[in-house]
């Protein structure tokens, strides 16, 4: 089961999808950037990488949250990062993903 903060990132209704059952972007269908199966870790890594520049690392939670807010990242992503330990230093996006998913209630 996906952590709650990922649900809005992985499904979204798409405009013009009414009347086409199973169309990508329709309610309840995964909104994936590329075809194929992606797991939760890959989706989260993709979303974080879209909003965080490599130059921002290593960084603590506060700097990462500020970067997400400046880049208008989804609220669910910002809230997820706010739940991370404030003094932990993250080396890169995969390090953030591990911290989020390894501590997520299952």
C-alpha atoms as an extended CHARMM CRD file, in Angstrom:
* protein
*
       106  EXT
         1         1  UNK       CA              0.0000000000        0.0000000000        0.0000000000  PROA      1               0.0000000000
         2         2  UNK       CA              1.2530000000        3.4790000000       -0.8670000000  PROA      2               0.0000000000
         3         3  UNK       CA              1.9370000000        6.0140000000        1.8760000000  PROA      3               0.0000000000
         4         4  UNK       CA             -0.9230000000        8.5120000000        2.1580000000  PROA      4               0.0000000000
         5         5  UNK       CA              1.1830000000       11.4370000000        0.9590000000  PROA      5               0.0000000000
         6         6  UNK       CA              1.6930000000        9.7410000000       -2.4250000000  PROA      6               0.0000000000
         7         7  UNK       CA             -1.9500000000        9.1300000000       -3.3040000000  PROA      7               0.0000000000
         8         8  UNK       CA             -2.6340000000       12.5850000000       -4.7910000000  PROA      8               0.0000000000
         9         9  UNK       CA              0.6270000000       12.3680000000       -6.7670000000  PROA      9               0.0000000000
        10        10  UNK       CA             -0.1790000000        9.0640000000       -8.4270000000  PROA      10              0.0000000000
        11        11  UNK       CA             -3.7970000000        9.6320000000       -9.4340000000  PROA      11              0.0000000000
        12        12  UNK       CA             -5.5340000000       12.6420000000      -10.8550000000  PROA      12              0.0000000000
        13        13  UNK       CA             -8.5240000000       13.3400000000      -13.0470000000  PROA      13              0.0000000000
        14        14  UNK       CA             -7.6110000000       14.5940000000      -16.4690000000  PROA      14              0.0000000000
        15        15  UNK       CA             -9.4870000000       17.1380000000      -18.5580000000  PROA      15              0.0000000000
        16        16  UNK       CA            -11.3290000000       15.6120000000      -21.4710000000  PROA      16              0.0000000000
        17        17  UNK       CA            -11.2460000000       12.1140000000      -20.0310000000  PROA      17              0.0000000000
        18        18  UNK       CA            -15.0150000000       11.9180000000      -19.5230000000  PROA      18              0.0000000000
        19        19  UNK       CA            -16.6460000000        9.1680000000      -21.5320000000  PROA      19              0.0000000000
        20        20  UNK       CA            -13.4230000000        7.2680000000      -22.1430000000  PROA      20              0.0000000000
        21        21  UNK       CA            -13.1800000000        4.4730000000      -19.6410000000  PROA      21              0.0000000000
        22        22  UNK       CA             -9.6730000000        3.6000000000      -18.5710000000  PROA      22              0.0000000000
        23        23  UNK       CA             -8.1060000000        6.6090000000      -20.2790000000  PROA      23              0.0000000000
        24        24  UNK       CA             -4.7870000000        7.7270000000      -18.8180000000  PROA      24              0.0000000000
        25        25  UNK       CA             -5.4030000000       10.6110000000      -16.4610000000  PROA      25              0.0000000000
        26        26  UNK       CA             -8.9650000000        9.5350000000      -15.7140000000  PROA      26              0.0000000000
        27        27  UNK       CA             -9.9940000000        9.3290000000      -12.0460000000  PROA      27              0.0000000000
        28        28  UNK       CA             -8.3180000000        6.4460000000      -10.2700000000  PROA      28              0.0000000000
        29        29  UNK       CA             -5.8100000000        5.8100000000      -13.0590000000  PROA      29              0.0000000000
        30        30  UNK       CA             -2.1020000000        6.3530000000      -12.4350000000  PROA      30              0.0000000000
        31        31  UNK       CA             -0.7300000000        9.6040000000      -13.8620000000  PROA      31              0.0000000000
        32        32  UNK       CA              2.6510000000        8.2730000000      -14.9280000000  PROA      32              0.0000000000
        33        33  UNK       CA              5.1710000000       10.3080000000      -16.8830000000  PROA      33              0.0000000000
        34        34  UNK       CA              6.3560000000        7.2510000000      -18.8340000000  PROA      34              0.0000000000
        35        35  UNK       CA              4.6100000000        4.0110000000      -19.8060000000  PROA      35              0.0000000000
        36        36  UNK       CA              5.2300000000        0.8680000000      -17.8070000000  PROA      36              0.0000000000
        37        37  UNK       CA              5.0690000000       -0.0870000000      -14.1530000000  PROA      37              0.0000000000
        38        38  UNK       CA              6.5410000000        2.2100000000      -11.5650000000  PROA      38              0.0000000000
        39        39  UNK       CA              6.6960000000        1.4300000000       -7.9010000000  PROA      39              0.0000000000
        40        40  UNK       CA              6.1600000000        3.8770000000       -5.0520000000  PROA      40              0.0000000000
        41        41  UNK       CA              9.8760000000        4.5490000000       -4.6090000000  PROA      41              0.0000000000
        42        42  UNK       CA             10.3130000000        5.4530000000       -8.2850000000  PROA      42              0.0000000000
        43        43  UNK       CA              7.2730000000        7.7400000000       -8.3050000000  PROA      43              0.0000000000
        44        44  UNK       CA              8.4380000000        9.6010000000       -5.2300000000  PROA      44              0.0000000000
        45        45  UNK       CA             11.9960000000        9.9080000000       -6.5560000000  PROA      45              0.0000000000
        46        46  UNK       CA             10.6400000000       11.2720000000       -9.8450000000  PROA      46              0.0000000000
        47        47  UNK       CA              8.4250000000       13.8560000000       -8.1270000000  PROA      47              0.0000000000
        48        48  UNK       CA             11.2140000000       15.0370000000       -5.8160000000  PROA      48              0.0000000000
        49        49  UNK       CA             13.7300000000       15.2380000000       -8.6540000000  PROA      49              0.0000000000
        50        50  UNK       CA             11.3090000000       17.4140000000      -10.6290000000  PROA      50              0.0000000000
        51        51  UNK       CA             11.3090000000       20.0090000000       -7.8530000000  PROA      51              0.0000000000
        52        52  UNK       CA             14.7500000000       19.7670000000       -6.2250000000  PROA      52              0.0000000000
        53        53  UNK       CA             17.9690000000       20.7170000000       -7.9830000000  PROA      53              0.0000000000
        54        54  UNK       CA             21.1020000000       18.6410000000       -7.4420000000  PROA      54              0.0000000000
        55        55  UNK       CA             22.9720000000       21.7500000000       -6.3740000000  PROA      55              0.0000000000
        56        56  UNK       CA             20.7560000000       21.9650000000       -3.2720000000  PROA      56              0.0000000000
        57        57  UNK       CA             22.3670000000       18.8660000000       -1.7880000000  PROA      57              0.0000000000
        58        58  UNK       CA             23.5650000000       18.0840000000        0.7860000000  PROA      58              0.0000000000
        59        59  UNK       CA             20.7400000000       19.8230000000        2.6150000000  PROA      59              0.0000000000
        60        60  UNK       CA             18.6510000000       19.7280000000        5.7500000000  PROA      60              0.0000000000
        61        61  UNK       CA             14.8760000000       19.5290000000        5.8490000000  PROA      61              0.0000000000
        62        62  UNK       CA             14.3380000000       23.2900000000        6.0890000000  PROA      62              0.0000000000
        63        63  UNK       CA             16.2800000000       24.0350000000        2.8940000000  PROA      63              0.0000000000
        64        64  UNK       CA             14.4900000000       21.2780000000        0.9900000000  PROA      64              0.0000000000
        65        65  UNK       CA             11.0560000000       22.4710000000        2.1100000000  PROA      65              0.0000000000
        66        66  UNK       CA             11.9210000000       26.0450000000        1.0820000000  PROA      66              0.0000000000
        67        67  UNK       CA             13.0160000000       24.8010000000       -2.3440000000  PROA      67              0.0000000000
        68        68  UNK       CA              9.7850000000       22.8250000000       -2.7880000000  PROA      68              0.0000000000
        69        69  UNK       CA              7.7120000000       25.8630000000       -1.8240000000  PROA      69              0.0000000000
        70        70  UNK       CA              9.6660000000       28.1390000000       -4.1800000000  PROA      70              0.0000000000
        71        71  UNK       CA              9.0840000000       25.7070000000       -7.0370000000  PROA      71              0.0000000000
        72        72  UNK       CA              5.3760000000       25.3250000000       -6.2170000000  PROA      72              0.0000000000
        73        73  UNK       CA              5.6080000000       21.6070000000       -5.5170000000  PROA      73              0.0000000000
        74        74  UNK       CA              2.4210000000       19.7380000000       -4.5500000000  PROA      74              0.0000000000
        75        75  UNK       CA              1.3250000000       20.3890000000       -0.9570000000  PROA      75              0.0000000000
        76        76  UNK       CA              1.4300000000       16.6600000000       -0.1860000000  PROA      76              0.0000000000
        77        77  UNK       CA              5.1140000000       16.5460000000       -1.0800000000  PROA      77              0.0000000000
        78        78  UNK       CA              5.8970000000       19.5950000000        1.0690000000  PROA      78              0.0000000000
        79        79  UNK       CA              3.9950000000       18.1350000000        4.0170000000  PROA      79              0.0000000000
        80        80  UNK       CA              5.8220000000       14.8350000000        3.6670000000  PROA      80              0.0000000000
        81        81  UNK       CA              9.2150000000       16.5470000000        3.8360000000  PROA      81              0.0000000000
        82        82  UNK       CA              8.1250000000       18.6250000000        6.8190000000  PROA      82              0.0000000000
        83        83  UNK       CA              7.7090000000       15.3440000000        8.7180000000  PROA      83              0.0000000000
        84        84  UNK       CA             11.4140000000       14.4930000000        8.3070000000  PROA      84              0.0000000000
        85        85  UNK       CA             13.8670000000       15.0190000000       11.1820000000  PROA      85              0.0000000000
        86        86  UNK       CA             14.9580000000       18.6890000000       11.1760000000  PROA      86              0.0000000000
        87        87  UNK       CA             18.6760000000       18.1300000000       11.8070000000  PROA      87              0.0000000000
        88        88  UNK       CA             19.2980000000       15.2260000000        9.4460000000  PROA      88              0.0000000000
        89        89  UNK       CA             21.5270000000       16.0240000000        6.4650000000  PROA      89              0.0000000000
        90        90  UNK       CA             20.3120000000       14.5040000000        3.1850000000  PROA      90              0.0000000000
        91        91  UNK       CA             22.9190000000       13.7400000000        0.5180000000  PROA      91              0.0000000000
        92        92  UNK       CA             20.5960000000       13.4780000000       -2.4920000000  PROA      92              0.0000000000
        93        93  UNK       CA             17.0490000000       12.6910000000       -3.6490000000  PROA      93              0.0000000000
        94        94  UNK       CA             17.3580000000        8.9150000000       -3.0800000000  PROA      94              0.0000000000
        95        95  UNK       CA             18.4420000000        9.6750000000        0.4950000000  PROA      95              0.0000000000
        96        96  UNK       CA             15.2600000000       11.7310000000        1.0170000000  PROA      96              0.0000000000
        97        97  UNK       CA             13.1330000000        8.9920000000       -0.5540000000  PROA      97              0.0000000000
        98        98  UNK       CA             14.6180000000        6.3920000000        1.7920000000  PROA      98              0.0000000000
        99        99  UNK       CA             13.9560000000        8.5860000000        4.8040000000  PROA      99              0.0000000000
       100       100  UNK       CA             10.3290000000        9.1060000000        3.7550000000  PROA      100             0.0000000000
       101       101  UNK       CA              9.4790000000        5.5300000000        2.8020000000  PROA      101             0.0000000000
       102       102  UNK       CA             11.5030000000        3.6400000000        5.4060000000  PROA      102             0.0000000000
       103       103  UNK       CA              9.7080000000        5.5580000000        8.1640000000  PROA      103             0.0000000000
       104       104  UNK       CA              6.2680000000        5.5340000000        6.5120000000  PROA      104             0.0000000000
       105       105  UNK       CA              3.5500000000        3.5510000000        8.2900000000  PROA      105             0.0000000000
       106       106  UNK       CA              2.8410000000        0.4840000000        6.2460000000  PROA      106             0.0000000000
